[in-house]
Amino acid sequence: MASSETPTRLHAEECLEAIERALRVLAGKTLEEPFRLVGAINLLKGFSPPSGPTVWQLTFKPERLIPSDATGIVGAGGELIVRIDLARADNPVSVVRGE
C-alpha cells in the first residue's frame, strides 16, 4: 500500500494517445457499422513483430456483437485490431480485421 507521502501515480497518457490515433485512423475508413473499444494492451516485449513499451495494440469489436447486459454472450469475430508505435515519427499504424 502506498504511503501518504508518496501518492500512487498512474500513467495512462500513452494509452490515451494510442486510442486517439487509432480513432483518427478508423475515422478515415469506411466502416459498415459502429465499433466499441474492448481492449488496450501495451506490447512491452515478446510479441511478433518485435515491440516495445511505446507499441500499443487496441481491439475494437462491432457493437452488435456486444450484449446489452453482463449475462449476455459476446458474439465471436469481427474485431478490428489496431497496432500503433507512439515512438515512430512516421506514426505507423496497422489495422487488421479479426475473424
CYANA upper distance limits for C-alpha pairs under 8 A (distance plus 0.5 A):
  2 ALA  CA      6 THR  CA      7.03
  2 ALA  CA      7 PRO  CA      7.02
  2 ALA  CA      8 THR  CA      6.79
  3 SER  CA      7 PRO  CA      7.35
 12 ALA  CA     16 LEU  CA      6.72
 13 GLU  CA     17 GLU  CA      6.63
 14 GLU  CA     18 ALA  CA      6.69
 14 GLU  CA     54 THR  CA      8.25
 14 GLU  CA     86 LEU  CA      8.28
 15 CYS  CA     19 ILE  CA      6.74
 15 CYS  CA     40 ALA  CA      7.96
 15 CYS  CA     42 ASN  CA      8.33
 15 CYS  CA     56 TRP  CA      7.85
 16 LEU  CA     20 GLU  CA      6.67
 17 GLU  CA     21 ARG  CA      6.71
 17 GLU  CA     86 LEU  CA      8.49
 18 ALA  CA     22 ALA  CA      6.62
 18 ALA  CA     56 TRP  CA      7.09
 18 ALA  CA     84 ILE  CA      6.98
 18 ALA  CA     86 LEU  CA      7.48
 19 ILE  CA     23 LEU  CA      6.63
 19 ILE  CA     58 LEU  CA      7.85
 20 GLU  CA     24 ARG  CA      6.81
 21 ARG  CA     25 VAL  CA      6.82
 21 ARG  CA     84 ILE  CA      8.40
 22 ALA  CA     26 LEU  CA      6.59
 22 ALA  CA     58 LEU  CA      8.30
 22 ALA  CA     82 VAL  CA      7.12
 22 ALA  CA     84 ILE  CA      8.03
 22 ALA  CA     93 VAL  CA      8.35
 23 LEU  CA     27 ALA  CA      6.40
 24 ARG  CA     28 GLY  CA      7.20
 25 VAL  CA     29 LYS  CA      7.52
 26 LEU  CA     30 THR  CA      8.46
 26 LEU  CA     31 LEU  CA      8.45
 33 GLU  CA     62 PRO  CA      7.30
 33 GLU  CA     63 GLU  CA      8.32
 34 PRO  CA     62 PRO  CA      6.48
 34 PRO  CA     63 GLU  CA      6.42
 35 PHE  CA     60 PHE  CA      6.32
 35 PHE  CA     61 LYS  CA      5.75
 35 PHE  CA     62 PRO  CA      4.77
 35 PHE  CA     63 GLU  CA      5.66
 36 ARG  CA     60 PHE  CA      5.71
 36 ARG  CA     61 LYS  CA      5.88
 36 ARG  CA     62 PRO  CA      6.79
 36 ARG  CA     63 GLU  CA      6.37
 37 LEU  CA     58 LEU  CA      7.75
 37 LEU  CA     59 THR  CA      6.44
 37 LEU  CA     60 PHE  CA      4.82
 37 LEU  CA     61 LYS  CA      6.97
 38 VAL  CA     58 LEU  CA      8.31
 38 VAL  CA     59 THR  CA      6.22
 38 VAL  CA     60 PHE  CA      6.06
 38 VAL  CA     61 LYS  CA      6.98
 39 GLY  CA     57 GLN  CA      8.49
 39 GLY  CA     58 LEU  CA      6.10
 39 GLY  CA     59 THR  CA      5.44
 39 GLY  CA     60 PHE  CA      7.57
 40 ALA  CA     56 TRP  CA      7.44
 40 ALA  CA     57 GLN  CA      6.32
 40 ALA  CA     58 LEU  CA      5.03
 40 ALA  CA     59 THR  CA      6.97
 41 ILE  CA     56 TRP  CA      6.19
 41 ILE  CA     57 GLN  CA      5.72
 41 ILE  CA     58 LEU  CA      6.97
 42 ASN  CA     53 PRO  CA      6.90
 42 ASN  CA     54 THR  CA      7.81
 42 ASN  CA     55 VAL  CA      6.53
 42 ASN  CA     56 TRP  CA      5.11
 42 ASN  CA     57 GLN  CA      6.98
 43 LEU  CA     47 PHE  CA      7.32
 43 LEU  CA     51 SER  CA      6.35
 43 LEU  CA     52 GLY  CA      6.39
 43 LEU  CA     53 PRO  CA      6.72
 43 LEU  CA     54 THR  CA      8.14
 43 LEU  CA     55 VAL  CA      5.98
 43 LEU  CA     56 TRP  CA      6.18
 43 LEU  CA     57 GLN  CA      7.37
 44 LEU  CA     51 SER  CA      6.70
 44 LEU  CA     52 GLY  CA      4.93
 44 LEU  CA     53 PRO  CA      4.95
 44 LEU  CA     54 THR  CA      8.06
 44 LEU  CA     55 VAL  CA      7.66
 45 LYS  CA     50 PRO  CA      7.37
 45 LYS  CA     51 SER  CA      5.99
 45 LYS  CA     52 GLY  CA      5.96
 45 LYS  CA     53 PRO  CA      8.01
 46 GLY  CA     50 PRO  CA      7.31
 46 GLY  CA     51 SER  CA      7.72
 47 PHE  CA     51 SER  CA      6.56
 51 SER  CA     55 VAL  CA      6.46
 54 THR  CA     85 ASP  CA      6.05
 54 THR  CA     86 LEU  CA      5.76
 54 THR  CA     87 ALA  CA      6.31
 55 VAL  CA     83 ARG  CA      7.50
 55 VAL  CA     84 ILE  CA      6.04
 55 VAL  CA     85 ASP  CA      4.74
 55 VAL  CA     86 LEU  CA      6.75
 55 VAL  CA     87 ALA  CA      8.32
 56 TRP  CA     83 ARG  CA      6.11
 56 TRP  CA     84 ILE  CA      5.76
 56 TRP  CA     85 ASP  CA      6.93
 56 TRP  CA     86 LEU  CA      8.38
 57 GLN  CA     81 ILE  CA      7.30
 57 GLN  CA     82 VAL  CA      6.11
 57 GLN  CA     83 ARG  CA      4.88
 57 GLN  CA     84 ILE  CA      6.99
 58 LEU  CA     81 ILE  CA      6.25
 58 LEU  CA     82 VAL  CA      5.59
 58 LEU  CA     83 ARG  CA      6.85
 59 THR  CA     79 GLU  CA      6.99
 59 THR  CA     80 LEU  CA      6.30
 59 THR  CA     81 ILE  CA      5.13
 59 THR  CA     82 VAL  CA      6.87
 60 PHE  CA     79 GLU  CA      5.98
 60 PHE  CA     80 LEU  CA      5.58
 60 PHE  CA     81 ILE  CA      6.93
 61 LYS  CA     65 LEU  CA      7.69
 61 LYS  CA     66 ILE  CA      8.14
 61 LYS  CA     77 GLY  CA      8.44
 61 LYS  CA     78 GLY  CA      6.76
 61 LYS  CA     79 GLU  CA      5.05
 61 LYS  CA     80 LEU  CA      6.96
 62 PRO  CA     66 ILE  CA      7.67
 62 PRO  CA     78 GLY  CA      6.83
 62 PRO  CA     79 GLU  CA      7.19
 65 LEU  CA     74 VAL  CA      6.23
 65 LEU  CA     75 GLY  CA      4.92
 65 LEU  CA     76 ALA  CA      7.69
 66 ILE  CA     73 ILE  CA      8.06
 66 ILE  CA     74 VAL  CA      5.62
 66 ILE  CA     75 GLY  CA      6.92
 67 PRO  CA     71 THR  CA      8.42
 67 PRO  CA     72 GLY  CA      5.57
 67 PRO  CA     73 ILE  CA      6.65
 67 PRO  CA     74 VAL  CA      6.38
 68 SER  CA     72 GLY  CA      7.52
 77 GLY  CA     98 GLY  CA      6.48
 77 GLY  CA     99 GLU  CA      5.23
 78 GLY  CA     97 ARG  CA      7.28
 78 GLY  CA     98 GLY  CA      5.97
 78 GLY  CA     99 GLU  CA      6.27
 79 GLU  CA     97 ARG  CA      6.31
 79 GLU  CA     98 GLY  CA      5.14
 79 GLU  CA     99 GLU  CA      7.57
 80 LEU  CA     95 VAL  CA      7.06
 80 LEU  CA     96 VAL  CA      6.25
 80 LEU  CA     97 ARG  CA      5.20
 80 LEU  CA     98 GLY  CA      6.39
 81 ILE  CA     94 SER  CA      8.41
 81 ILE  CA     95 VAL  CA      6.07
 81 ILE  CA     96 VAL  CA      5.59
 81 ILE  CA     97 ARG  CA      6.74
 81 ILE  CA     98 GLY  CA      7.34
 82 VAL  CA     93 VAL  CA      7.30
 82 VAL  CA     94 SER  CA      6.09
 82 VAL  CA     95 VAL  CA      5.03
 82 VAL  CA     96 VAL  CA      7.02
 83 ARG  CA     93 VAL  CA      6.12
 83 ARG  CA     94 SER  CA      5.73
 83 ARG  CA     95 VAL  CA      7.14
 84 ILE  CA     91 ASN  CA      7.65
 84 ILE  CA     92 PRO  CA      6.68
 84 ILE  CA     93 VAL  CA      5.31
 84 ILE  CA     94 SER  CA      7.38
 85 ASP  CA     91 ASN  CA      6.91
 85 ASP  CA     92 PRO  CA      6.75
 85 ASP  CA     93 VAL  CA      7.60
 86 LEU  CA     91 ASN  CA      7.06
 87 ALA  CA     91 ASN  CA      8.13
 88 ARG  CA     92 PRO  CA      7.40
